[in-house]
Amino acid sequence: MSFSVNGETFDEEPRPGQCLRTFLRELGHFDVKKGCDAGDCGACTVLVAGAAVQSCVFPAFRAAGAAITTVAGLGNSGELHPMQRRFVEAAGFQCGFCTAGMITTASTLTDEELADLPQTLKNNLCRCTGYRAITDSLAGKVNIDKSDGEDTGRSVGAPAAVRVVTGTEEYTMDFAPPGLLHIAVLHSPVAHARIVSVDTAAALAIPGVRLVLTHHDSPPVRFSTARHEHREDDPDDTAILDDIVRFVGQRVAAIVADSVATAERACRALIVEYEELPAVFDPEAARGPGAPLLHADKGFDARIADARRNVVAQLHGTVGDIEAGIAAAGPDGVVVRGRWHTQRVQHAHLETHGCTGWRDAEGRLVIRTSTQVPFLVRDELCHLFGLAPEDVRVFTKRVGGGFGAKQEMLVEDLVALAVLRLGEPVRYEFSRTDQFTVAPCRHPFRVDVTVAADADGTLTALTVDALVDAGAYGNHSAGVMFHGCGESVSVYRCANKRVDAEAVYTNNLPSGAFRGYGLGQVMFAVESAIDQAAERLGLDPFDFRRRNVVVPGDPFVDSHVLDDDLTFGSYGLDQCLDLAQAALRRGNGTVAPSGPQWRTGEGMAIAMIATIPPRGHAAEAVISVDSEGTYTLVVGTAEFGNGTTTVHAQIAATALNTVVDDIRIRQSDSAAPGYDTGAFGSAGTVVAGRATLLAAQRLRSRLETAASERTGLPLNACVLTRHGVQCAGRLVDFADLPMALTGHGRHDGTPRSVAFNVHAVRVAVNADTGEVRILQSVQAADAGVVMNPEQCRGQVEGGVAQGIGSALYEEMHVTADGVVSTSTLRNYHLPALADVPVTEVYFADTCDTLGPFGAKSMSESPYNPVAPALANAIARATGARLYRLPMTPARVWRAVRTAAR
């Protein structure tokens, strides 16, 4: 059929039943993204004859004779389309994976439609931004600072902005090497079974099938899909392909074929005989006597706390005397006890997991992947296959969102196995359904809390008992459990504390790393109980917390007195409390709905987080300059919407007395200098940024020293400028300086500081329906010196939006026999523009002694206090306390009815 794409005419015939999205990408139009392949997210939107369509559900044959326009074709003669320019100037993206579809849709909107964005953009989802920056873009606001001046502290634009809005910025799957083969996986239909046999004959007989992989082909090396600086932090309980399956959806076999369709057909031809085993899905039952054991075959070296009780990890510790602390509350004090539950949440990054592998000209294994941890993936592939680090290269392009999910190794191991067997390029890409049914989710928690306080409002006892559902494998469960019970408890000053926590194997879908890393789950319980105590004592919730939070000079205490590298590099919690409370008192002019059924209330919660993960988090940076004064910065950290690329350019430009336009960044490639543990735990600014600062300072010193030696002038007379080194009125050009000079910086992630967040909300609750409307949303954040205000504000807004989703809407449903029934975005309430209010963001005025130029991290922490703040507001509006997330209308309605009895 004949059609045109961005003015270029094609005569191509689609395959029967092919959708327009895959057809266009096969023609090289990689600006058309895959987000859901179900018409749910809008990432693949293109124009067909001027009308916006979701190309993943638009039959390709219907485009016959039509003019198709992708985001790359919106501009004219190399000029940006006005909507593209708006997104650049308003910083209307973070990871940018949704941006191509968002801009394409927006380019067709009339003024009337632009006035009703909740309706007109209901089919375009963004997981990163919280939508305010998108609405600013559509309104033509300019949020980027275009003035001259020192680059740190200014809202400079992202270096990739123009490429993102034109669809030319490459993501993981935006290329196709010749001869590319594809993997499809057969997943287990049962929750627990031994694989007796796999008959591969029929599958191998299908034309185009190159390889069938079963557990017989898996290396005899156990590992964890979780990635940390120390691989020993996670249990070695996983195989690439195992002869025992432990959850519905686990890999059983993999097919490598010429096309995805052929590989999927071959999967259906496999004949597998299972010997079903007893299964357990409740973590309480799983650690009880007589429960089926999931990993009893593992030895001590697997680092499982108690495989005979299905316990992955455990924590038990007490400081002081709990019973004495409870008694000390006295007859006029208060003791609050409760049990809270949090649910499974999907990360829902719009770019699914995927990677492509091949052998390069030197025979090296190369993996191009969507990961937050390229160096750790390289190291684990070397461990699995007995390879030397120099024989493996792992790198990323721009990553389309992560939120902790891409701190796992979920596809790279299988691709590497196939490439090593075949020597040809191989690709494996998750579907959206795979993201729900195969990829790890947020850990569900059951948290029991006891809070005691005396009549003056002083805490006398605080206990936490947490039960964590690890799912079938232990990846991240130890770290999530320890971290979740850490800062959520140590933020309070109390003489008597106890923590008991266990993470337990079940035959459910595995749980993994998720934004907040356990703190959001435990804080939901702790901050709810703290609020109940304040209310029962008749104390203002802000004042109650002011009275009891840690201040500089206090020790950090959770299950024990922490004697490690955590310290107060700065302190802004007091300011955050003041800023949030003042904003609530001012209000924002939003009027609550009228009617006797509507009840209003205010709520708040606090959060503390360590700015760097514990036990070391290393980052290196190397910077050089060419004869034209352009600097090349090589860093190992990945960009996935966290904005570290922008901040690194700002840090380097400030240290080198130049501008960000003169900084080129090469990142996240294990073949380049500049090791990095990974882009998680908000370490991009405070660890990799510190390494960048050290590298830039050292290069500047060497350049000024070289200029001093060349001119014979004293070193203190030579100052680096954008155009060279100025030595007492004489300019030494870069071309006259040794080009071999470089600066190297390394930061090992210690010591660590703490950052704070306070979230406050005003809500209206419909007592007749359970509907919750957020009338005002406020977050005050202690980010130290804010390196890029617009970008940091966006991180806070995105974290709040994700927190609202977890609090009110999002839940993965799992049947009694372990089947994840939530398998598409349309059956999972991912917040759309209509669901997310504009959050007022305020920054404390602090300067951290440990971060680069005084900065602290602020990507993870905004998420943590949102759910308890909403729960507290609902309770104060209705008298009904919610103990389970999400707080859906049905749950709120039931709680209100129960409270009214």
C-alpha positions, 0 to 999 in steps of 0.5 A: 500500500502507498502512504507517507510518513513525515512527507516521505512516500512509502510503498510497503505492505503490512503483515496481516493484523499488524498495528501501525505502531510496529509497522512504523518502527519497522520502517525506522520511525523509532520516535513512535514509542511502545508503552502499553500496546493496548491504547491505554497510555498514548505514548505511541500517538501519531497523526493520520490525516491530521487526526491523533490516533493511538498507533498501537491499536490502529490497524496499519492497513487503514493508513493506506493513502494517508499522510502520517505524521510522527512527533519528528515530523511536526516541525518545519525546515528544522524548526521546532513545532510551537508545541515542541518549543513549549515543552522545552521552555517549560521543562515539560518532561522527566524521563521523556518516554511519554513526551512524543505522544503527549506533544503529538496529541497536544499539537491537534488541540483547539483552544477549547480543548486546551481549556479542558485538559483533564478530558482531552488528555485523559488517554495520555499518561505520564508516570514521572512529572505529576502533570504540572510541568505538562500543563505549564507547557500547554499554557506556554509558560516559560520555566527555564532560566535563560539568563547568564550567571552561575549555573548551579541554583538556576533552572537550566534546561535538560541537555537532551530537551530538543532531542526528547521533544522531537523524538530523536533522543534514543531509548533502549529499543530505538535501533535494530541491528541486522539479523536481530533475533527475538526471545519469547518466554513460556511462563509457569501456569502454576504457583509451585511445581517441579518441572518433570520434562519439557518436550521441545520437538514441536517447537524446534520444528517451526521454521525460524526457531533458532534455539530453545532454552530450558533449565538444562541450559542454565548455568549452575550458578545461583544469583539474585535479580536485585543489584547492589554494590555488594552482591552479598546483600541479597540472597542467591536464590534464583537461576536463569531457568530453574527446574522448580517454579515458585510463582505463576509467571516464572520462566519455564523455557525461552525460545529464540527465533527470527521474529517475536511472533514465531517465538511466541508460536513456538512457546505454545508448541512446548509440552511441559509436564509439571509435578505440582507442589504445595503452595503458600500465599499468606506470609503469616502462614508461610513462616508458621509450622508445616508450611510448604518450604520454597528454598529449603534446598539452599545452603548457608551460602545463599544468605537466607536468614531461616529457610526452614521458616521461609524467612528471607531476612529478619530484624529484632532489636530493642532500646530501653524498656517498652513496658516501662515506656508505655507505663510512663505515658500515665493515666492522662497520656495515651497509648495507640495500637493499630495494624496497617496494611499496604498493597502491591504497586506496579512501578508502571514506568512507560518504557518496559524492561528490555535489552539487546545483546550481541558480540562486537568486533572483538568478540566482547559480549555487549548488552544495551539495556534499560537499567539503572545499574549498568556496571552492576549488571555487567559484574553479575553477568561476569559472575554468572558466565565466568567472564572477565569484566573486560569481556562484557560491555553493558550500557544504556541510552536514555531510560524511560523511567525506573522508580527502582524497578530497573535496579533488577536484572530481569532480561539481561541474563537470558539475552546474554545466555542466548547470545553466548550460545548463538553468537548473533544479536538477540532481543528480549522485551517485556510486554505491559502484561509482563510488567504486571505478572512477571516483574517484581512489584512493591513489597506488601507490608503488614505493620503493627505500631504502638505509640505511647505519649504522656500528657505533655505530648512527649513520646515514651514508647514506639514499637514497630512489628512488620511482616513483609511479603517477599514473594517467591524470591528474596530480591531486595527484601532484606534491604527493603525491610531494614530500610523501611524500619530505619528512618521511619522510626529513627526520625523520632526521639524516644527512649524506648523503641522496639523493632521486629520485622521479618521478610517471608517467602511466599508463592506470590509474584516477587517483590522488589525495589520501589521508590522509597524502598520500604519507608513509604509502607512503614511510614503509613503506619507510624505517621498514622499512629503518631497522628492518632496520639496527637489527636487524642491528646488534643495537640496540633499534629505539627506541634506534636511532631516538633516536640518529638522529632530528632534534632542535630545532636540526637543519635539516630535510633531504630532497633538499636542506636546507630553507630555508622556514617549517618549524620546531620550534614544539615537540618531543615525539618523545622523549616519544612514543618513551618512552611507546610503549616503556613501554606495550609493556614493560607489555603489556596482558594479552592472551595469544598463541594457543597452539600451535607454529605461533604466533610473537610479535614486537614492532615500531614505527615513527615519523612526522613531519608538518608541521602545515600544508600548504606554500605557504600555507593561508589561513583567516578567521574572523568573530565577533559577539555578540547582545544575549543574549550568544550569539556567532555564529562564521563560518568557512570550513572544513568539518566531515567528522568532523575535529571542527573545529567542536567545537574552534572552539567551544572556542577561541572560548568560552575566548577570550571567557570563556564556554561552548561552548553560547553559540557558534553556528557557521556554516561552509563557505559561500562566500557568507559571510564567512570564506574558507578554503583547505580542510579538508585537511592537518589545518589545521582546528585550527592554521590555521582555529583560529588565525583563530578565536582572533584573531577572538575576541580582537579582539571581546573587546577591542572589547567591553571597550573599548566597556564602558570608554567607556560606564562611563568606567572604565579599560579594565583594570577591564573584563573580559568575562564570560558575562553581559556586561562586568564593570567594577569591580563594574558589569555592562554587559549585551550589550544595552547594547553596540554590536551592530555590533562584530565580530572578524575573524581571519586566518591564512595558514598560516605558519610551520609546526610539526611533529608526531610519532607513534610506533606500536608493536605486538605481534603473533602470526603463524600460520606455517602460515596467515599469519594476523596477530593484533594483540595490542597496539596503541599510539600515542603522539602529539605533538599539542601542547596537546590541545584535546579529549582524547576527540576527539583520541583518536578521531582517532588511533584512526581513523587507526590503524584505517585504517592497519591496513586498508591494512597487512593487508586493503585492496587495489583490484585492477586487471586487466592492461587497466586494469579495476578489478575491486574494485567493491563493499565486500563485495569490499574488506576494509574493517575491521569491528569484529572486525578492529580492536583497541583502541589505547592512545593516549598524548599527549606533554606539549608546548605548540606556540608556533605553534598556538592555545593550544599545539595541533598538528594530529592528524588525518592523521599517526596513519595513517602509521607503522602499516603499517611497525610491523606489518611490523617486528613480523611480521619480528621474529616470523617472520624474514620481511620483507614488502615489499608491502602489504597483508600478507595471510595468503597473502603472510605465509605465502609470506614465512615459507616463503621465510625458512625455506628 
